[in-house]
């Protein structure tokens, strides 16, 4: 079956612009996570959804970052007034439930470059 | 806070060599520990995990043992293959209900035929 799908795979934008990154989780997965991976680093947690609600957004770096999951399936990560430091790989992951016993599936990521 | 310290790379080995990638952690409570692997051009995949002290996770010839006394989860393989070339990430989740992961910085492994 289909895995976690992220679009676009690459996004180049100018400093100050607004971007949206999309994540299509595996069908039926209630838990969805966003991570950010800078070059040479491990992924860093941004936000976790259980269903439609953001259960933990403690990893969002500032108020320029926002994410939604209005119908409990597709999620969109939104970045306002992008800065060059936002350049990174943005990863989405989903699992059937919010527990560690449920395997976590990652997408291939969206590489964001802010020029 | 929680953190994972991972052996820095890159690591280059010959085929059939023995592999160890060190990983130590800092966490409150009793975390679950994981190794994830990222093959070239692919997304992160779970390689193995251990959920309590002294558990051994294993998969594809790789093993790691959850050592609470040394707060370690070192990855080992007795005989590596060219197909093992990838980036390996050690990670933990603190089991506080949302299971978010804290990752190490990753170790790039290259196996030479």
Interface residues (C-beta under 8 A of the other chain):
Chain A: X3 X4 X31 X33 X35 X40 X41 X42 X43 X44 X45 X48 X50 X55 X56 X59 X91 X93 X95 X98 X99 X100 X103 X104 X106 X107 X108 X109
Chain B: X4 X6 X32 X42 X43 X44 X45 X46 X49 X51 X89 X91 X93 X95 X97 X98 X99 X100 X101 X102 X103 X104 X105 X106
